[in-house]
């Protein structure tokens, strides 16, 4: 007996489920805080032409503009006026090596720490905790600790080549004024 021809049912293409995401699921570090790439230096002191500021493994390019501003405001580094990355014993593991120590007020010298992405912003919780412990230890020793952020001085709103932003930032730091952390206010380093 002959079978009746069966109708051909088209086979649908099998769709595989999506693979679960791999790697980092939520943004961390610079992306989490809205602080993306380091900005291009638009104005101010330009690149480092002086021999006093030498790039090593302990500093970053964001430290050059404040160094330049202190050269303009206080003259070359000297122990009685200001120093760059001088050692201070704090009682913490290792000695503290803050970016700038300004002795304009002998009763309460000012320590300025540049909060660069390389060493302070895009780091893990251990380094963040160490920065807090360092601040507390230095303040117990009688120092006024001021953190400055590149977002406030790398993009010069006063006009290219004026360097007014970095000079104003350093004058505020020397006066003891602490600006708001841009990670809290989600300010990008591209525009303040």
C-alpha positions in Angstrom: 0.0 0.0 0.0 1.4 3.4 -0.9 1.7 6.0 1.7 0.4 9.5 1.1 3.1 12.1 0.8 3.6 13.9 4.1 3.8 17.7 4.1 7.3 19.0 4.8 7.4 21.1 7.9 10.3 23.6 7.8 12.7 23.2 10.7 13.2 26.4 12.6 16.8 27.4 13.4 17.8 26.6 17.0 18.5 29.7 18.9 21.0 29.3 21.7 20.6 31.2 24.9 23.0 34.2 25.4 26.2 33.4 27.2 26.4 35.0 30.6 28.6 38.1 30.7 32.2 37.6 31.5 34.7 39.9 33.1 33.7 43.0 35.1 29.9 43.3 35.3 29.6 46.7 36.9 32.1 49.5 36.3 34.8 49.9 38.8 37.6 52.4 39.4 37.6 55.4 37.1 34.4 54.5 35.2 32.5 53.9 38.4 33.3 57.4 39.7 32.8 59.1 36.4 36.5 60.0 36.2 37.5 58.7 32.8 40.8 59.2 31.0 43.4 61.7 32.0 42.6 64.9 30.2 44.9 66.5 27.6 46.7 69.5 29.1 45.1 72.5 27.4 46.8 75.3 29.2 49.0 76.3 32.0 52.6 75.4 32.4 52.9 73.0 29.4 55.4 70.2 29.6 58.2 70.0 32.1 61.2 72.0 30.8 62.9 72.2 34.2 65.4 69.8 35.7 64.0 69.8 39.2 60.9 67.7 38.4 62.0 64.3 37.2 59.5 61.5 36.4 60.2 58.5 38.5 58.1 55.5 39.6 56.9 57.5 42.6 55.2 60.4 40.8 52.8 61.1 37.9 52.4 63.8 35.2 49.6 65.4 37.1 52.1 66.5 39.7 54.0 68.7 37.3 51.5 71.7 37.1 51.4 72.1 40.9 55.2 71.8 41.1 55.4 74.6 38.4 52.9 76.7 40.3 54.9 76.5 43.5 58.0 77.5 41.5 56.1 80.6 40.5 54.6 81.4 43.9 57.4 80.4 46.3 60.6 80.0 44.2 62.7 76.8 43.9 62.3 74.1 46.5 64.2 74.5 49.7 63.6 72.8 53.1 62.5 75.9 54.9 60.0 77.0 52.2 58.7 73.9 50.4 59.8 70.5 49.4 58.7 68.0 46.8 58.2 64.4 48.0 60.1 64.8 51.2 60.0 61.9 53.7 58.0 62.2 57.0 57.8 59.4 59.6 54.2 58.9 60.4 54.1 55.7 62.4 52.5 53.9 59.4 54.2 51.1 57.6 57.0 52.7 55.8 57.6 56.4 55.8 55.1 58.9 54.4 56.3 60.6 51.2 53.7 63.3 50.5 53.8 65.2 47.2 54.4 68.7 48.6 55.3 70.0 52.0 54.7 73.8 52.3 56.2 75.5 55.4 54.6 78.9 54.9 53.0 78.6 58.4 55.6 77.1 60.8 52.9 76.3 63.4 50.9 74.2 60.9 52.7 73.3 57.7 50.6 72.2 54.8 50.9 68.9 53.0 49.4 68.8 49.5 48.7 65.4 48.0 47.9 65.2 44.3 45.1 62.7 43.9 46.1 61.3 40.5 44.4 58.4 38.8 47.6 56.4 38.8 48.2 56.3 42.5 45.0 57.4 44.3 41.8 57.3 42.3 41.9 54.1 40.3 43.3 51.9 43.1 42.0 49.2 45.4 40.5 49.5 48.8 43.9 48.8 50.6 45.5 52.0 49.1 42.3 54.0 49.8 42.4 52.9 53.4 46.2 53.7 53.6 45.5 57.2 52.3 42.9 57.8 55.0 45.3 56.4 57.7 48.1 58.6 56.3 45.9 61.7 56.5 44.9 61.0 60.1 48.5 60.3 61.2 49.8 63.5 59.5 47.1 65.6 61.0 47.9 64.2 64.5 51.5 65.4 63.9 50.3 68.9 63.3 50.2 69.1 59.5 47.2 70.4 57.5 46.6 67.8 54.8 45.0 69.1 51.6 44.1 66.8 48.6 44.0 68.4 45.2 42.5 66.9 42.1 43.7 67.2 38.5 40.1 67.9 37.4 40.4 71.4 39.0 43.6 72.5 37.3 44.4 70.6 34.2 41.6 72.2 32.1 42.3 75.9 32.5 39.0 77.7 32.2 40.8 81.1 32.3 42.3 80.4 28.8 45.1 78.4 27.3 48.6 79.3 28.5 47.4 81.4 31.5 48.0 78.7 34.2 45.6 80.6 36.5 43.7 77.5 37.4 46.8 75.7 38.8 48.0 78.8 40.6 44.6 79.4 42.1 44.4 75.7 43.2 47.8 75.9 44.9 46.9 79.2 46.6 43.7 77.7 47.9 45.7 74.7 49.2 48.3 76.9 50.9 45.4 78.7 52.6 44.0 75.4 53.8 41.0 75.2 51.6 40.0 71.6 50.7 37.9 71.3 47.5 35.2 68.6 47.1 36.3 65.2 45.9 35.2 65.0 42.2 34.5 61.3 42.7 31.6 62.2 45.1 30.2 64.8 42.7 30.9 62.6 39.6 32.9 65.3 37.8 34.7 64.0 34.8 38.3 65.1 34.2 37.2 66.2 30.8 35.2 69.2 32.0 34.8 70.7 35.5 
